[in-house]
Each structure stands twice: as C-alpha cells, then as structure tokens.
C-alpha cells in the first residue's frame, strides 16, 4: 500500500564553474552524473544553466523553481565559484547538498583537471560564513556513478526536511497524570519549522459524538473486517472504532490549514475509555499504517519521530515502550547460542495495540488488559495484539529536553523470531550493547520510555537528518560498541 501524507522530493542538479576553469568541464561532468543517475535511479531535473557568477545564480534559481524542484544538488564540476554557489543554497530555501567531481584520468591533468576536491573546502567554508545548511556526504568527491549514488542517499534526507517544514502536529488533551515523561516544551517544534495545534479532549469528544450516525461507518467497518480476518474477535466494538477513525480523519482534513502533512498525538486514558466506550489503539494503528502517525499518551515528540521515520523508510512505523526485560529462561531457551546477543542486549518493546497489522506476524482484536484491571472490560476493547514481525529495525527518538534543548538517539538492531508469550503489540528486540546504551544514554540523558521503531536499518539517514536540522553532534547518541566508552561510564567496572 502506498502511504498517504508523505512528501515527495523533486531534485534539481545545478553545475557550477569557476570562471578561470573551462565551463565545458563542469557541464560535461554534470551530464555524465545525470546519465548515471537516470539509468540507476530514475528522474532528476538537469538545470541547463551552469553558474559562473551571481547573475547565472539568479537564472538557475528561477529555472529550478519553475521546474517545481524542492531539493537541490550543487555540483562542482570544477573548482566552482564560492559566492554564487552558496548564494544559490541560500536563495533556494530548501534541502541542498554539495558534491564534486573526481578527476577522470591521469592522461588529462592539464586542461582536464577541475580541482573540485579543493573547491569543496571553499564551498563548505562559505556555507558556514553565511550560516547555511547543506548535506555534504562522508566523501563528497567522486565519479559520475559515485555522485549518482550520493544523490540517491540524499533523497530520503531531502524528503524528511521537506516534510518537517510542512508538518503540523495535532494533539488532544494534556499528558495523563504520572506520564510527565511524555511532556516536553514545544519550542523546538517551532525551531524545526513544525506547527502544532493543541486541543482539548472535550473538543474531540464533541466531534466524535457528531459522527455517531455517519453514513460512511459501514464501509469503514467492512474495511476493518477485511483487515482483521480471523482476528476479528471483538466485532461489537468496530462501530465505535470506525466512528472514531472518521472523526480523526475529518479533523485532520479540516485543521491541517496551511500545512501539507499531519501527525497526531492522542489521549487514550484515563477518561477516554469510559467516555468514548473503547480504546483508540486499533485506529491509531490503521492511521499510522496509512502514513499518518498517531502517537499514544499525547507523546508529541514521539509523533514527530514516527513521522520522520515513516518519511525516510517510506513504510509504516510504530511507537513502543522500552518495556521489560527478557526472562532468563526465555533467553536460555530461545536466544542463547542461536543469536549473538547477551541477555542484556535484549528487551521487549511493547504497546497496548497501536502497531499496524502489516507489522505483526498475526493479529487479534482484544481488550486492554492493564486498563481492565481497574475498569469494566467492555470499555477497554480496541487493541490490536500480536507479535511484531522479525527482522531489522531502527529504534530512535528526536526529543526536546525539559529546558528546550534538542537531542536524539539512534540504535540499529532486530526483532528476534522468538515468541513473546505476552500480550499487546510486542516483540523481543535485540540491540548490541543495549545494556550500556540503556544506562548511559536513555537513563543518563533522561529520555522517556517511548521509542519510535522503523522497520529496517536507517541509522545512516537518520543521523544525517538530525545533523541537518541542527541537533548538536554531541547530542546524537548511538549504541556504542565495546571498547568505546560513554562519558559517564565507570572505567573500573
């Protein structure tokens, strides 16, 4: 299923040329990059203007804007003019990258030498002077094929930046009592270019009641029944869930305003169940599966993280509690000797039932067992339960601290093919050196218990996105391997 609510990038490549170097060198090298990219990855817009001066910059800018491009590659086919090329990044006002041409042959190092290796240094210096951001790959100089590969790696980064600049997060209700861990200042959202609309649960409840006899409800129920199949164990609750789903979708459409993309941070307890007559977990899972992340417990930065992960992976994501340890007998029976992980490398990621069905090995509609300990079972129905599919994952989060500073973590790992023997949407996760990461990042830096999960290894792209949006490098943490100590780690342990 193609995700909705997702930005699409249209990348332009613009060649630049220092006036004391042959322009043909830069133009021909640009054409070679375009040919290599088109053959391997598809369409890219080739700007016909090669920039030597500021007037050329204005022509190139007008051209790529007229072509509808929203992401930019500044390509140094030779040394490049540092002022016009960095002014292009400034005036473009969208995600940009800088790459450069390697020399092709030792048989043409007089008229055919471009010195772009040198030019990238001046370009990066001038970007810093102007307080401009651009993505510069780990090694930004290469052949036409190399540069095509670099541009392909830029695509998800560009999508994420475009998405953040056009995102609104819609919330309902304050965080539940004793869930202060999900509470964080919203100032960093504005710094990232994200809009936020905070609403009362009462507003949502009023809208929900107005949808009671919505004529679309039967069609939504049919869609839910088809999705659940044999897992449709609570058919009596589908009408309320369909009513709630339509309420959210209509609210999103009516309230996105000037923004193209939306994520939602919703309330699910303590009064939600008794007033709405269900829990929202299954609806959250369905919207997230469509590309509209809905976080639990009004976790605003969780919703933000989910959106970023979905844009990068072009797939559904989920939000889970970093929840409980794997019992030692389960580890001995199902993990030890079969997978290269210690007991402390493993944990269970869990939420009540918000993970979309496509990411569960099998699924059943159930009731929320934890809530039902204090409430009538019938008002806690609506969770989608099952073991999360095995495979590679990236566990990550972008977060504001209590004093409104931005930080992030990224850890790559996997969901193991081990039965959880538990309830909820849940999986046995394994991340190398998780025990140390848990202590010296998650605890030490005061992260909440929610983490976003992307299905695949996307750490490299997430790291570049977090750098681009301004997360300080010493505040992007990862699960450090053995022999690489955390600042707070006791060397005598």
Secondary structure by P-SEA (a helix, b strand, c coil): cccccbbbbbbbbbbbbcccccaaaaaaaaaaaaaaaaacccbbbbcccccccaaaaaaaaaaaaaacccbbbbcccccccaaaaaaaaaaaccbbbbbbbcccccccccccccaaaaaaaaaaaaaaaabbbbbbcccccccaaaaaaaaaaaaaaaaaaaaaaabbbbbccccccccccccccaaaaaaacbbbbbbcaaaaaaaaaaaccccaaaaaaaaaaaaaccccccccaaaaaaaaaaaaaaaaaacccccccbbbbbbccccccccccccaaaaaaaaaaaccccccccaaaaaaaaaaaaaaaccccbbbbccccccaaaaacccccccccccccbbbbbcccccccccccbbbbbcccccccccccccccccccccccccbbbbccccccccccccbbbbbbbbcccccccccccccccccaaaaaacccccccccccbbbbccccaaaaaaaaaaaacccccccccccccccccccccccc
